[in-house]
Every structure is written in structure tokens, then in C-alpha cells.
């Protein structure tokens, strides 16, 4: 009986060793792979065509271009229209816009014919905007 009791006490102090689960091992490997992944470095390795293929990043680039146009170029074009309309008052060139209200239409007409300047820096500063580009990688 004493041996049996000693055996039970010893059994209480033995740590149960089990093999790690395959899922835990794979999660650990996946986490290590993501730790090695640098999103900015990956985005800089892509060219403009890759950003334009993805619909979300393409829309972001177009929106950013339009906002830059509205902020920087459109006021200058409207001022130019008003200036020349006020100076020349030509029926053939400006029609009968005596109140200079078509400056915005003139600026939008110019917008339709300018080249789009794509600025990829917004994705380097905030990689979460390009999350759809990461889905195509091997780091899924």
C-alpha cells in the first residue's frame, strides 16, 4: 500500500508532456512569416500597372487626382476665365457670360483633357489603403 501511495504522489508531480498540435505550429509559422513581411517594401516593389489593376486602388488614385485638381488648379483656371472674360467680352469666345458664372464649367472642360498624375506616396504613407493588393500575395 505504501508503494502504491508513493507511486500516486510521484504521478502528481510528473508534468504531462504532449506533442504540439499541428494547428498551433502552423499558426506560429504564419505569424513568423508576417513578422518578416514589410508592407511598404512590398508596395514599393509594385509598379503603377499593379495599382491600376486593382479597382479600389485605382479609384483612390483617381479621387486623389481630382481632389488635387480642385484644390490647386481649378481656382487658377476660374480666375483666368474671369480675367479674360472681363477684359475681352467676346461673344464668340465666351458667349454671353456677363456674370462670369461659367468659370467652373471652363475648369471642368480643361480637367477632361489633362493627363492624370498618379501619386503612389499615399499608399506608402498608409499601407492599409492598399489592403486589396496584399490579398494577391503569398502572405494570405
C-alpha positions in Angstrom: 0.0 0.0 0.0 2.8 2.3 0.8 4.4 1.8 -2.6 1.0 2.4 -4.2 0.7 5.7 -2.3 4.2 6.8 -3.2 3.5 6.0 -6.8 0.4 8.2 -6.8 2.3 11.1 -5.2 5.0 10.8 -7.8 2.5 10.8 -10.5 1.0 14.1 -9.3 4.4 15.8 -9.8 5.1 14.4 -13.2 4.3 17.0 -15.9 2.3 15.7 -18.7 4.2 16.2 -21.9 2.2 16.2 -25.2 3.1 16.8 -28.7 2.3 20.3 -30.0 -0.7 20.5 -32.2 -0.2 20.9 -35.9 -2.6 24.0 -36.0 -0.5 25.7 -33.3 2.7 25.0 -35.2 1.2 26.4 -38.5 -0.1 29.5 -36.7 3.3 30.1 -35.3 4.9 29.7 -38.7 2.4 32.1 -40.3 3.0 34.7 -37.6 6.7 34.5 -38.2 6.2 34.9 -41.9 4.0 38.0 -41.3 6.7 39.4 -39.0 9.1 39.3 -41.8 6.7 40.9 -44.2 7.2 44.7 -44.7 4.1 46.2 -46.5 5.9 49.4 -47.5 8.7 47.5 -49.1 6.2 45.3 -50.9 4.2 48.2 -52.2 7.4 49.9 -53.5 8.2 46.8 -55.4 5.0 47.1 -57.4 4.6 49.3 -60.4 1.8 51.6 -61.4 0.1 49.0 -63.6 -0.4 46.8 -60.5 -2.1 49.6 -58.6 -4.3 50.4 -61.6 -5.4 46.7 -62.0 -6.9 46.7 -58.5 -10.2 48.5 -58.6 -10.0 50.0 -55.1 -6.6 51.4 -55.5 -7.5 52.7 -59.0 -10.5 54.6 -57.5 -8.3 56.0 -54.7 -5.8 57.3 -57.2 -8.4 58.9 -59.4 -10.1 60.5 -56.4 -6.8 61.8 -55.1 -6.0 63.3 -58.6 -9.4 65.0 -58.7 -9.0 66.5 -55.2 -5.6 67.9 -56.1 -7.1 69.4 -59.2 -9.9 71.0 -57.2 -7.5 72.3 -54.6 -4.7 73.6 -56.8 -5.7 74.1 -60.4 -9.4 74.8 -60.5 -9.2 78.1 -58.7 -6.5 79.3 -61.0 -8.5 78.3 -64.1 -11.6 80.0 -62.8 -9.6 83.2 -62.1 -8.1 83.0 -65.6 -11.6 82.6 -67.1 -13.0 85.6 -65.2 -9.9 87.7 -66.0 -10.1 87.1 -69.8 -13.9 87.3 -69.9 -13.8 90.6 -68.1 -11.1 92.0 -70.4 -12.3 90.8 -73.8 -16.1 90.3 -73.6 -16.2 88.5 -76.9 -19.4 86.8 -78.0 -17.6 84.2 -80.0 -15.1 83.2 -77.3 -17.1 83.5 -74.1 -20.6 83.7 -75.3 -22.8 86.0 -73.3 -21.5 85.1 -69.8 -21.5 88.6 -68.5 -21.7 87.5 -64.8 -18.7 85.1 -65.1 -20.6 82.1 -63.8 -19.2 79.6 -66.2 -15.7 79.6 -64.8 -16.3 76.2 -63.1 -17.5 74.7 -66.4 -14.4 76.0 -68.1 -12.2 74.4 -65.4 -14.1 71.1 -65.7 -13.7 71.2 -69.5 -9.9 71.6 -69.0 -9.9 68.8 -66.4 -11.2 66.3 -69.1 -8.1 66.9 -71.2 -5.3 66.9 -68.7 -3.1 64.0 -68.0 -3.6 62.2 -64.8 -0.8 62.4 -62.3 -0.8 59.3 -60.1 0.7 59.8 -56.7 1.7 56.5 -55.1 3.0 58.1 -51.9 -0.4 57.9 -50.3 -0.1 54.1 -50.3 3.4 54.2 -48.8 2.3 56.5 -46.1 -0.9 54.5 -45.3 -0.4 50.9 -46.5 -3.9 49.9 -45.2 -5.4 51.7 -48.2 -3.9 49.0 -50.5 -5.1 46.1 -48.5 -6.6 44.5 -51.6 -3.2 44.3 -53.2 -1.9 42.3 -50.3 -4.7 39.7 -50.8 -3.0 38.6 -54.0 0.3 37.8 -52.3 1.5 34.5 -50.9 1.1 36.0 -47.4 -2.7 35.3 -47.4 
